[in-house]
Amino acid sequence: MKTTREHQQQMRHKIWAIIPAAGSGSRFSKTELKQYQMIQGQTVLEHTVNRLNDLPLSGYVLAISEDDSVAKTLNFAQPDKAHFCVGGAERVNSVLNALTYLSQIASPDDLVFVHDAARPCVTQDCLNRLVNTATQENCSAILAIPVRDTLKFVEQENNIDKTVSRDYLWQAQTPQISKLGLLKHAIEKALQDGITITDEASALEYVGEIVKVVQGRSDNIKITYSDDLELAKLILTVQK
């Protein structure tokens, strides 16, 4: 549960969320979209949006494909705060489209979360700590977990070239949070310069912005393959 101080800290800044949900998810299935798979009577996307709405959001934007006939029919939390825009060819293009949409109704200094549509298990505690870091330290921030396993560098023919030190390595998660105007500028600049954007932090890093890591949880999984869906079902059952 949020403390009174945490709630007051969050309310000093308008907070928005962006959920890019226009991808085909071909690694999950050639025919079915992972965000519309069912868990406990709700789609994955509904679970994801409902988790984000544990925060005092001013609104949230779902970037969906032009031919998506499902998203607008779903039973989202806080439906009056739901906005939709057309996504792009890649995840980064969907995020930029949503930022452009938000720029018409939000301030450049408002905080914006970007969260994977297929990451329904993020906890309220993680969300609160992420917002508090961004507001108290006036910075961008991401959820991440330290790399636990031994890492091997394999260049060709499945032969191990070397063992990679994991001492300073973190596995990035979402949400990732930043000021709206700053993130929009960073993505536009990186795309203009032909830089590959793997997540929002990579765009911010490119323009020289400091991004803080907030330790998340290993159960904040992203549903990528079909067996991840079964794991997400178990996690959500335990978290209830």
WOCOR-V853441 format. One record per pair of residues at least 12 apart in sequence whose ideal C-beta (glycine too) atoms are under 7 Angstrom apart, sorted by sequence separation. I is the first residue (numbers start at 1). J is the second residue. D is the distance in Angstrom with one decimal. If there is no record, write none. Layout:
i & j & d
I & J & D
I & J & D
This chain:
i & j & d
72 & 84 & 6.3
85 & 97 & 5.3
151 & 163 & 6.9
152 & 164 & 7.0
71 & 84 & 6.8
85 & 98 & 5.5
130 & 143 & 5.9
150 & 163 & 6.4
151 & 164 & 4.1
190 & 203 & 4.5
21 & 35 & 5.4
221 & 235 & 6.8
151 & 166 & 5.6
85 & 101 & 4.3
187 & 203 & 4.6
190 & 206 & 4.7
219 & 235 & 4.8
126 & 143 & 5.7
183 & 200 & 6.0
186 & 203 & 4.1
83 & 101 & 6.7
186 & 204 & 4.9
189 & 207 & 5.5
95 & 114 & 5.6
147 & 166 & 4.4
62 & 82 & 7.0
64 & 84 & 6.1
66 & 86 & 5.5
186 & 206 & 6.7
57 & 78 & 6.9
60 & 81 & 6.0
183 & 204 & 6.8
186 & 207 & 4.6
59 & 81 & 4.4
60 & 82 & 6.3
61 & 83 & 4.5
62 & 84 & 5.4
63 & 85 & 5.4
65 & 87 & 5.7
147 & 169 & 4.2
178 & 200 & 6.5
60 & 83 & 6.8
64 & 87 & 5.8
111 & 134 & 5.9
147 & 170 & 6.5
176 & 199 & 6.3
186 & 209 & 6.6
21 & 45 & 6.1
53 & 77 & 3.9
57 & 81 & 6.0
59 & 83 & 5.7
61 & 85 & 5.9
63 & 87 & 3.9
146 & 170 & 5.7
147 & 171 & 5.6
176 & 200 & 4.4
53 & 78 & 4.9
145 & 170 & 6.6
176 & 201 & 5.6
144 & 170 & 4.1
145 & 171 & 5.3
178 & 204 & 6.2
49 & 76 & 4.9
50 & 77 & 4.3
144 & 171 & 6.0
172 & 199 & 5.7
182 & 209 & 6.6
46 & 74 & 5.4
49 & 77 & 6.1
144 & 172 & 5.0
145 & 173 & 6.8
19 & 48 & 6.5
45 & 74 & 6.6
46 & 75 & 6.3
144 & 173 & 5.7
172 & 201 & 6.5
19 & 49 & 6.5
46 & 76 & 6.1
142 & 172 & 5.8
143 & 173 & 4.3
43 & 74 & 6.1
63 & 94 & 3.9
142 & 173 & 7.0
143 & 174 & 6.7
143 & 175 & 6.3
36 & 70 & 5.6
63 & 97 & 5.6
142 & 176 & 4.2
17 & 52 & 4.7
63 & 98 & 4.5
141 & 177 & 5.4
61 & 98 & 4.4
140 & 177 & 6.5
140 & 178 & 3.9
15 & 55 & 6.0
17 & 57 & 5.7
61 & 101 & 5.8
15 & 56 & 6.6
16 & 57 & 6.5
19 & 60 & 6.5
21 & 62 & 5.4
22 & 63 & 5.4
61 & 102 & 5.9
15 & 57 & 5.5
16 & 58 & 5.6
21 & 63 & 6.2
22 & 64 & 5.4
15 & 58 & 6.3
16 & 59 & 5.6
17 & 60 & 4.0
18 & 61 & 5.1
19 & 62 & 5.0
20 & 63 & 4.8
21 & 64 & 5.3
22 & 65 & 4.4
134 & 177 & 4.8
170 & 213 & 5.6
173 & 216 & 5.0
14 & 58 & 4.5
16 & 60 & 6.6
10 & 55 & 6.9
11 & 56 & 6.1
18 & 63 & 6.8
130 & 175 & 6.2
10 & 56 & 5.8
131 & 177 & 6.8
130 & 177 & 5.6
173 & 220 & 5.3
127 & 175 & 6.9
21 & 71 & 6.6
122 & 175 & 6.9
119 & 174 & 5.8
116 & 174 & 4.8
115 & 174 & 4.7
142 & 201 & 5.1
114 & 174 & 6.3
115 & 175 & 4.1
52 & 113 & 6.6
114 & 175 & 6.3
113 & 175 & 4.2
114 & 176 & 5.3
52 & 115 & 6.1
113 & 177 & 5.2
140 & 204 & 5.3
22 & 87 & 2.5
112 & 177 & 6.9
22 & 88 & 6.8
111 & 177 & 5.8
112 & 178 & 6.5
20 & 87 & 6.2
48 & 115 & 6.7
23 & 91 & 6.3
111 & 179 & 6.3
112 & 180 & 4.8
48 & 117 & 5.8
51 & 120 & 6.5
140 & 209 & 5.9
142 & 211 & 6.1
144 & 213 & 4.8
54 & 124 & 4.5
109 & 179 & 5.6
110 & 180 & 5.0
141 & 211 & 6.6
145 & 215 & 6.4
20 & 91 & 5.2
48 & 119 & 6.2
51 & 122 & 5.3
108 & 179 & 6.7
112 & 183 & 6.4
139 & 210 & 5.7
140 & 211 & 4.6
141 & 212 & 4.3
142 & 213 & 6.3
143 & 214 & 5.6
144 & 215 & 7.0
145 & 216 & 5.4
22 & 94 & 4.9
45 & 117 & 5.4
48 & 120 & 4.5
55 & 127 & 5.6
108 & 180 & 5.5
109 & 181 & 6.8
142 & 214 & 6.9
144 & 216 & 6.1
47 & 120 & 3.6
54 & 127 & 6.4
108 & 181 & 2.7
139 & 212 & 5.1
141 & 214 & 5.3
143 & 216 & 3.5
145 & 218 & 5.7
20 & 94 & 3.8
44 & 118 & 5.7
106 & 180 & 5.7
20 & 95 & 5.4
137 & 212 & 6.4
44 & 120 & 5.2
55 & 131 & 6.6
18 & 95 & 6.0
103 & 180 & 6.8
143 & 220 & 6.5
20 & 98 & 6.9
102 & 180 & 6.0
133 & 212 & 5.6
18 & 98 & 4.3
18 & 99 & 6.9
99 & 180 & 6.5
103 & 184 & 6.5
133 & 214 & 5.1
35 & 117 & 4.5
35 & 118 & 5.5
34 & 118 & 4.9
99 & 183 & 6.3
130 & 214 & 5.1
99 & 184 & 4.3
129 & 214 & 5.5
16 & 102 & 5.8
114 & 200 & 5.1
16 & 106 & 5.7
126 & 216 & 5.2
96 & 187 & 5.1
126 & 217 & 6.1
14 & 106 & 6.6
95 & 187 & 6.7
96 & 188 & 7.0
14 & 107 & 6.8
16 & 110 & 6.0
18 & 112 & 6.0
123 & 217 & 6.3
126 & 220 & 6.6
18 & 113 & 6.7
92 & 187 & 6.3
14 & 110 & 4.3
15 & 111 & 4.9
16 & 112 & 4.7
17 & 113 & 4.3
18 & 114 & 4.8
19 & 115 & 5.7
21 & 117 & 3.9
13 & 110 & 6.7
20 & 117 & 6.5
13 & 111 & 5.0
17 & 115 & 6.2
19 & 117 & 5.1
121 & 219 & 5.4
122 & 220 & 4.8
121 & 220 & 5.6
121 & 221 & 6.0
119 & 220 & 6.4
119 & 222 & 4.8
118 & 222 & 5.7
92 & 197 & 4.3
95 & 200 & 6.8
118 & 223 & 4.1
116 & 222 & 5.4
121 & 232 & 6.0
120 & 232 & 6.1
121 & 235 & 4.7
121 & 236 & 6.2
15 & 131 & 6.7
120 & 236 & 6.8
121 & 239 & 6.8
10 & 131 & 5.3
6 & 128 & 5.7
13 & 135 & 5.7
9 & 132 & 6.1
12 & 135 & 6.7
10 & 135 & 6.8
2 & 128 & 5.8
6 & 132 & 6.1
9 & 135 & 5.3
9 & 136 & 6.8
44 & 223 & 6.2
34 & 223 & 5.0
47 & 236 & 6.7
37 & 229 & 5.5
39 & 232 & 6.3
39 & 233 & 5.2
28 & 223 & 6.8
28 & 224 & 6.5
40 & 236 & 6.4
27 & 224 & 5.6
28 & 225 & 6.2
29 & 226 & 6.6
39 & 236 & 5.9
27 & 225 & 5.9
28 & 226 & 5.9
